[in-house]
Amino acid sequence: MPTKTNTPRKTSNSRNTRRKIGTWLRRLLLLAACLLIAAGIGYGLWPKPLPVETATIERGPLTVSVLEEGKTRIRHRYVVSPPVAGYLHRVDHRAGARIEAGETVLAVVEAEPAGFLDPRARAQAEARLRAAEAVVLQRHSEIERIEEELDHAQREFERTDELFERGAVSRERWDAADNRLRVLQRQMHTAEFAVRVAEFEKAQAEAALSQLAFPSAEESEPLRIMAPVDGYVLNVYEENARSISPGTPIMEVGDPQDLEAEIELLSSDAVGVSPGAEVTIERWGGPDPLRGVVTLVERGGFTKVSALGVEEQRVIVRVDFVDKPPPDFELGDRFRVEARIVTWHGDDVLKVPTGALFRRGMDWMVFVVEEGEAHLRTVEIGRNSGTEAEVLSGLSEGDRVIVYPPDEVSDRSRVTASEGNEEREERPEPGRE
C-alpha cells in the first residue's frame, strides 16, 4: 500500500506562523512609532527651565550716599564802600575784572566840604581809625594762635600717618588727624583773609581822617579805594558818577581760589549728613570728579518749589574742595555742580544687588536658586546705596539670587542660571509687585 505524506499541511502551518509574526512586528513597529511621536510631543510641551541671571550674596564694603545739585560760592567776599560821603567818579571796572591787593584802584571819591569840615565827622573818623588798628592787632594774634595749633596738628598727622602705614592705628584715627589738619588749614586761610581786610579797613580810616586836614575840597586829595584782596570783581552795584553817602555799596570783590560749594539737600537727607563727611563733586565741567568734605550743615531750612511744582523743605550743606581744579579748568562764583555726599559706610556688610529685590505687599522679596529651582524668600533690608542693599535677615553669604527676575518666574520654577555679578549701571529702586 502506498504511504500518505503531510508536507502540504506543514507548509501551510509555517506560512501562517510567519504571517502572524509579521503582523505582530508591524503592530510593534507602529506602537513604537506612536510612542516615539508621543514622547516627542511630550518633550516639546514639557516646560523648559527659564534662563535667568544670578548674583552671589557676599560680604564687602557698602557706601550710602546722596546725590544733589548745588552751586559754588566764594567763601570770603568783600563789599567795597566809601568810609565818607563824597562824589563818586564813574567806575570803570566790570564784573570779572582782575584786581590786585593794594595796586588796583577800585573807585575814586571826591571830597564834599560840608562833610569834611564837620567836627563830629572828624571825631568819628578818629574813632574808626583806632578801632581799625585794634582789629588789625586782634587778627594778627589770631594768626599766631592758629599757626601754633597748625604746627602741632601737622606733627600729629605725620606721626599718625607713619603709625597707620605700619598698621598700629585705625583708619578712624588717621581720618580724625587728617580732618583736623585740613580744618586748621582752612582756618589759617580765613585768618589771613581777615588780616588783609582789617588792614584795608585801617587804610580806609586813615584816608578818611586825612581828608579832614584840608579845609576845602579843592585842597584835599581824592579818596582812592584800593583793592583789599587779590581776585576778581564779582558784582558792580554803582557804575555811574554820583554823590554817595558813607557805606554805600559800590562793588563786590573776592578770590575765586577760595571756593566752597552750597548743596541744597532735602531735609530728610540732610539729617544723615554730618561735618567731615566725604564728598565727590561731579559734573562740574572738568574731566574728573573732585574730592570735598562737608564743613557745615545749616540748622535752618527753607521751602523750595521743584520743577514739578512740589514744595520741598531744603537745607544748605556747605562743602570745602579738597582737590583743586586742573590748570586748564577754572571754577567761578555761582557755578553749577553736583555733589555725592557720603552718609554712611561699612567695611564688612552682607549685601544684595537691588536688582534682585522686589516688593510683595509691604515686604521685600527675592528669588533664591536652589538645585535648579527658584524659591521665593522674604528678606529684611537695611541701608540702600541704589545699586546694593544691606541684608539684615533672610539671606546668607553664598546664596544665589536672581537678578531682575522675569515675570515668568514663580515659586519653585525650574531655572537655568548664569552668574551675573559684573558691574551694572545704576537703575532706580525696583518696585515689582
C-alpha positions in Angstrom: 0.0 0.0 0.0 1.2 3.5 -0.8 2.3 5.7 2.2 0.4 9.1 2.9 2.5 12.3 3.3 1.6 15.6 5.2 4.1 18.1 3.6 1.4 20.5 2.3 -0.1 20.8 5.8 3.3 21.6 7.3 4.0 24.2 4.7 0.6 25.8 5.4 1.3 26.0 9.1 4.7 27.6 8.5 3.1 30.2 6.3 0.5 31.0 9.0 3.2 31.3 11.6 5.3 33.7 9.5 2.2 35.7 8.7 1.3 36.1 12.4 4.9 37.1 13.3 4.9 39.7 10.6 1.6 41.1 11.8 2.9 41.4 15.4 6.1 43.0 14.1 4.1 45.6 12.2 2.0 46.2 15.2 5.1 46.6 17.4 6.7 48.9 14.9 3.5 51.0 14.7 3.3 51.1 18.5 6.9 52.1 18.8 6.4 54.8 16.3 3.4 56.1 18.2 5.3 56.0 21.4 8.2 58.0 19.8 5.8 60.5 18.4 4.0 60.8 21.8 7.4 61.2 23.6 8.5 63.9 21.1 5.2 65.8 21.6 5.6 65.4 25.4 9.2 66.6 25.3 8.2 69.6 23.2 5.3 70.5 25.5 7.3 69.9 28.8 8.2 73.2 30.5 11.8 74.1 29.9 14.0 75.7 32.6 13.9 79.5 32.3 17.3 81.2 31.7 18.0 83.7 34.4 20.9 85.8 35.6 22.1 85.3 39.2 24.4 87.0 41.7 26.0 85.6 44.8 25.4 87.1 48.2 28.7 88.2 49.7 30.2 90.5 52.3 32.1 93.6 51.5 32.2 97.4 51.7 29.0 99.4 51.3 28.8 103.1 50.9 25.5 105.0 51.1 25.4 108.5 49.5 23.0 111.2 48.4 23.4 113.0 45.1 22.1 116.5 44.8 22.7 119.7 42.7 24.3 122.8 44.1 26.5 125.8 43.2 29.9 127.1 44.0 30.4 130.2 46.2 33.4 132.3 47.1 33.7 131.9 50.8 35.2 135.3 51.7 33.6 138.2 49.8 34.1 141.9 50.3 31.7 144.7 49.6 33.6 147.8 48.8 32.0 151.0 50.1 33.4 154.6 50.9 34.1 155.5 54.5 32.9 159.1 54.0 30.4 160.9 51.9 31.5 162.3 48.6 31.2 162.4 44.8 31.9 159.0 43.2 33.7 159.0 39.8 32.4 156.7 37.2 33.5 153.1 37.9 35.5 151.6 35.0 35.7 148.0 36.3 33.2 145.4 35.3 32.3 142.0 36.8 35.1 139.6 36.0 37.9 142.2 36.0 41.2 141.0 37.7 42.3 143.0 40.7 45.5 143.1 42.9 45.6 143.9 46.5 46.9 147.4 47.2 47.5 148.0 43.5 44.2 148.2 41.7 42.1 151.4 42.2 38.5 150.3 42.5 36.8 153.7 43.0 37.6 157.3 43.4 35.6 159.6 45.7 35.9 163.4 45.7 35.6 165.2 49.0 32.5 167.1 50.0 33.5 170.1 52.1 30.4 170.2 54.3 31.0 166.7 55.4 34.8 167.0 55.8 34.6 170.2 58.0 32.2 168.7 60.4 33.9 168.2 63.9 31.6 165.4 64.6 32.8 163.6 61.4 36.4 164.2 62.5 35.8 162.5 65.9 34.0 159.6 64.2 36.9 159.2 61.7 39.4 159.1 64.6 37.4 156.5 66.4 37.1 154.4 63.3 40.9 154.5 62.9 41.5 153.4 66.5 39.0 150.6 66.1 40.6 149.5 62.8 44.1 149.5 64.4 42.7 147.3 67.3 41.1 144.9 64.8 44.4 144.5 63.0 46.2 143.6 66.2 43.5 141.1 67.1 43.7 139.5 63.6 47.5 139.1 63.9 47.2 137.5 67.3 44.6 135.1 65.9 47.0 134.1 63.1 49.7 133.4 65.7 47.4 131.2 67.7 46.3 129.2 64.6 50.0 128.9 63.5 50.8 127.1 66.8 47.8 124.8 66.5 48.5 124.1 62.8 52.2 123.2 63.6 51.1 120.8 66.3 48.4 119.3 64.1 51.0 118.8 61.3 53.3 116.9 63.6 50.5 114.8 65.0 49.3 113.9 61.5 52.8 112.9 60.4 53.1 110.6 63.5 49.7 109.1 62.9 50.4 108.6 59.2 53.6 106.7 60.0 51.8 104.5 62.5 48.9 103.9 60.1 51.3 102.7 57.4 52.6 100.1 60.0 49.1 99.2 61.0 49.4 100.5 64.5 46.4 102.8 64.4 42.9 102.6 63.0 41.6 104.3 59.9 39.3 106.3 62.0 42.2 107.9 64.0 44.0 108.7 60.7 40.9 110.3 59.3 40.4 112.4 62.5 44.0 113.6 62.3 43.7 114.4 58.6 40.4 116.2 59.1 41.8 118.4 62.0 44.8 119.3 59.8 42.5 120.4 56.9 40.2 122.3 59.3 43.1 124.3 60.7 44.5 125.0 57.2 41.1 126.4 56.3 41.1 128.5 59.5 44.5 129.8 58.7 43.3 130.9 55.2 40.3 132.6 56.8 42.5 134.4 59.3 44.9 135.6 56.6 42.0 137.0 54.7 40.7 138.7 57.8 44.1 140.3 58.3 44.1 141.7 54.8 40.5 143.0 55.2 41.4 144.6 58.6 44.5 146.3 57.1 42.3 147.6 54.2 39.8 149.0 56.7 42.6 150.7 58.6 43.9 152.2 55.4 40.4 153.5 54.6 40.1 155.0 58.0 43.4 156.7 57.7 42.4 158.1 54.2 39.1 159.3 55.6 40.9 161.1 58.5 43.4 162.7 56.2 40.6 164.3 54.3 39.7 166.3 57.4 43.1 168.0 57.5 42.1 170.2 54.5 39.5 173.0 54.8 38.1 172.6 51.3 37.5 170.0 48.6 39.9 171.9 46.2 42.8 171.4 48.6 42.1 167.8 49.5 43.2 164.8 47.5 40.5 162.4 46.1 39.9 159.3 48.1 41.1 156.3 46.2 39.7 153.0 47.3 42.3 150.3 46.7 41.6 146.5 46.2 41.7 144.8 49.6 42.5 141.3 48.2 43.8 139.6 45.1 41.0 138.3 43.0 38.2 139.5 40.7 35.3 141.9 40.7 32.2 139.8 41.3 29.5 142.5 41.1 29.3 146.2 40.4 26.5 148.0 42.2 27.3 151.6 41.3 28.6 152.4 37.8 27.6 156.0 37.2 29.2 159.1 38.7 27.0 160.5 41.5 27.0 161.7 45.1 27.1 158.8 47.6 26.8 158.6 51.4 29.2 156.6 53.7 28.7 152.9 53.5 27.0 152.8 50.0 27.9 149.5 48.3 30.0 150.2 45.1 31.1 146.7 44.1 31.8 143.2 45.5 35.1 141.5 45.1 36.6 138.2 46.0 39.1 135.4 45.2 37.7 132.5 43.1 40.5 130.3 44.5 38.8 130.4 47.9 35.7 128.4 46.8 33.2 126.3 48.6 30.0 124.6 47.4 26.5 125.1 48.6 24.4 122.0 48.2 20.6 122.2 48.7 19.7 118.8 50.3 16.2 117.6 51.1 15.8 118.0 54.9 15.1 114.2 55.1 18.6 113.6 53.6 20.4 116.3 55.5 19.7 114.7 58.9 22.1 111.9 57.9 24.9 114.3 56.9 27.5 115.4 59.5 30.6 117.7 59.2 33.6 115.8 58.0 31.6 113.6 55.6 33.3 112.8 52.3 32.0 114.4 49.2 32.6 113.8 45.5 32.0 116.8 43.2 30.7 115.6 39.9 29.6 117.2 36.6 31.3 120.5 37.3 32.7 120.8 33.8 36.1 119.1 34.2 37.3 115.6 33.2 37.5 114.0 36.6 35.4 114.4 39.8 36.9 116.5 42.7 37.0 115.4 46.3 35.5 117.6 49.0 34.5 117.5 52.7 31.3 118.7 54.5 32.1 121.7 56.7 28.7 122.8 57.8 25.1 121.6 57.8 22.9 124.6 58.4 20.2 124.1 61.1 17.6 126.3 59.4 15.7 125.0 56.3 13.7 126.8 53.6 10.9 126.0 51.2 11.7 125.5 47.6 9.3 124.6 44.7 10.6 121.9 42.5 10.3 121.8 38.7 7.1 119.7 39.1 5.5 122.3 41.3 6.0 120.4 44.6 7.0 122.3 47.7 10.1 120.8 49.3 12.0 121.6 52.5 15.6 122.1 51.7 18.8 122.6 53.9 22.1 124.2 52.8 25.1 122.0 53.2 28.5 123.7 52.8 31.3 121.7 51.2 35.0 122.6 51.0 37.1 121.5 48.0 39.9 119.1 48.9 41.1 118.8 45.2 41.7 121.9 43.2 40.5 122.0 39.5 43.2 121.3 36.8 45.0 124.4 35.5 43.0 124.4 32.3 39.7 124.5 34.1 38.5 127.3 36.3 35.5 127.4 38.6 33.9 130.7 39.4 31.2 132.0 41.7 27.8 130.5 41.4 28.8 127.7 39.0 26.6 124.6 38.9 27.9 121.4 40.4 26.6 118.0 41.6 27.7 116.6 44.9 27.6 113.0 46.1 27.7 113.1 49.9 28.6 110.0 51.8 26.0 109.5 54.6 27.2 106.0 55.8 29.9 103.5 55.1 30.5 99.9 56.3 33.6 97.8 55.5 32.1 94.3 56.2 28.4 94.3 55.2 26.3 91.4 53.9 24.8 92.9 50.7 22.4 92.0 47.9 22.1 93.7 44.5 19.0 95.9 44.4 18.1 94.4 41.1 17.2 91.2 42.9 14.7 92.9 45.2 11.0 93.5 44.5 8.0 94.3 46.6 5.2 91.9 47.6 2.9 94.0 49.7 5.0 95.7 52.4 7.8 93.0 52.3 10.9 92.9 50.2 11.2 89.6 48.3 13.9 87.7 46.3 14.2 84.5 44.3 16.9 82.2 45.6 18.2 79.5 43.3 18.5 76.1 44.9 19.0 72.8 43.0 17.8 74.3 39.7 14.6 75.8 41.2 13.6 79.4 42.1 12.4 79.7 45.7 10.6 82.8 46.9 12.0 84.3 50.1 11.2 87.3 52.3 14.2 89.4 53.3 14.8 92.3 55.6 16.8 95.2 54.1 18.7 97.9 55.9 20.7 100.7 54.2 20.5 101.1 50.4 23.1 102.6 48.1 21.0 102.4 45.0 22.9 99.5 43.5 23.4 97.4 46.6 21.4 97.0 49.9 22.4 95.8 53.3 20.8 92.4 54.3 19.6 92.2 57.9 17.9 88.8 57.6 16.6 86.3 55.1 19.8 85.6 53.2 23.1 84.1 54.0 26.6 84.5 52.4 26.9 82.4 49.3 23.2 82.3 48.4 22.5 82.8 44.7 19.6 85.2 43.9 18.0 86.0 40.6 18.9 89.5 39.3 16.0 91.3 37.6 13.7 88.2 37.6 11.4 87.9 34.6 7.7 87.9 35.0 7.5 84.1 34.1 9.5 83.2 37.2 7.4 82.0 40.2 8.0 80.0 43.3 9.6 76.6 42.5 10.0 77.4 38.8 12.8 75.5 37.1 15.6 77.8 36.0 19.0 77.6 34.5 21.3 80.2 36.0 24.2 82.2 34.7 26.4 84.2 37.1 26.0 88.0 36.7 28.0 89.8 39.4 29.6 92.1 36.9 29.1 95.8 37.5 25.8 97.3 36.3 24.6 100.7 35.5 22.5 102.3 38.2 18.8 101.7 38.0 16.0 103.2 40.1 14.9 101.2 43.1 12.8 98.3 41.9 9.1 98.2 42.7 7.9 95.0 41.2 4.5 93.8 42.6 
